[in-house]
């Protein structure tokens, strides 16, 4: 089975290939800067659009993560993300609680990526802040 490629930045992997327009919309939302006070946050990610990963489950994705993978999490644009009106992306922990996951709206990917990549926050902090639908939409004010 084909391993996930090693990348300089965390991966946003596409596993659903039914709706090209929705995929493009998700990518644009992730690429867009998000204002945080006077700062603009950007998601430093790489988009992986390879039909070899079509319909992969979380478990199948975990099985193809190389042992020496440089990132502690993975963003997955799966069928559930595309079907959700908010495009709730699956975020999977690859390190501390391997396989633990939650969903987040695309405009929060910038903050999640920034904080997890520099270990400023833990995966659990985001996972425990999901709303009643299981989606992270930001921390309560």
Secondary structure, 3 states (H helix, E strand, C coil): CCCCCCCCCEEEEECCCCCHHHHHHHHHHHHCCEEECCEEECCCEEEECCHHHCCCCHHHHHHCCCCCCCCCEEEEECHHHHHCCCCCEEEEECCCCCCCEEEECHHHHHHHHHHHHCCCCCHHHHHCCCCCCCEECCCCC
